[in-house]
Amino acid sequence: MEKKDQKYTASFVIGNTHFANPITNEIGRLEAERAIVLQRLEPKVMEVLVILAKNSGEVVPKATLTETIWDGYGGAEDSLMQAISKLRKVLGDQARAPIFIETIPKKGYRLLPQVDALETSPSLEATNNTVYVYRTVGSFTDFIEKLTQPKFLLAFLLFSICLIMVLAILSYIVFWI
């Protein structure tokens, strides 16, 4: 097997700042050389990243991605756009000023940074100074992240209190009257 093929069966590094492990569907970012933030991606999202990584620097047509990953599924193009959006969010990228994933209008996508093989996965090299934070990317994760914002947390708490009060009043009316 050629070295180019080998580097995508295990972990790989994207632009010296992120790594991905297609086997476990994890992607991570090194922070201050001692913290690794790992996020688990959906399998199809990881497949998009792997194909873009194999063709780093080259435009990968949308049709190639949809046919390879979704195999003729009717909503494949929408699913591809959602996958690209999730990858951008995880990588901290923006569509208007891309650092990682560039959209080539009406053609496809291109992974901009260099991709290199990672001989051993950072998730397997835990030391006493390494802190691992696992996050799962998805809609529930967005809700949890919003709970850390003071305004959203206050609104959520007020809504919860009101809901509990309404349920208490209704139960009093139903069971005691």
Protein Blocks (a to p, Z undefined) as FASTA:
>chain_A
ZZklmmmmmccdehhlaccdfknopacddehhlaccdddddfklmmmmmmmmmmgoiacd
fklmmmmmnnopaklmmmmmmmmmmmmmmnopafklcfkbccdehkbccdfbacdddfba
fklmccfkbccddddddfklmmmmmmmpmklmmmmmmmmmmmmmmmmmmmmmmmmZZ
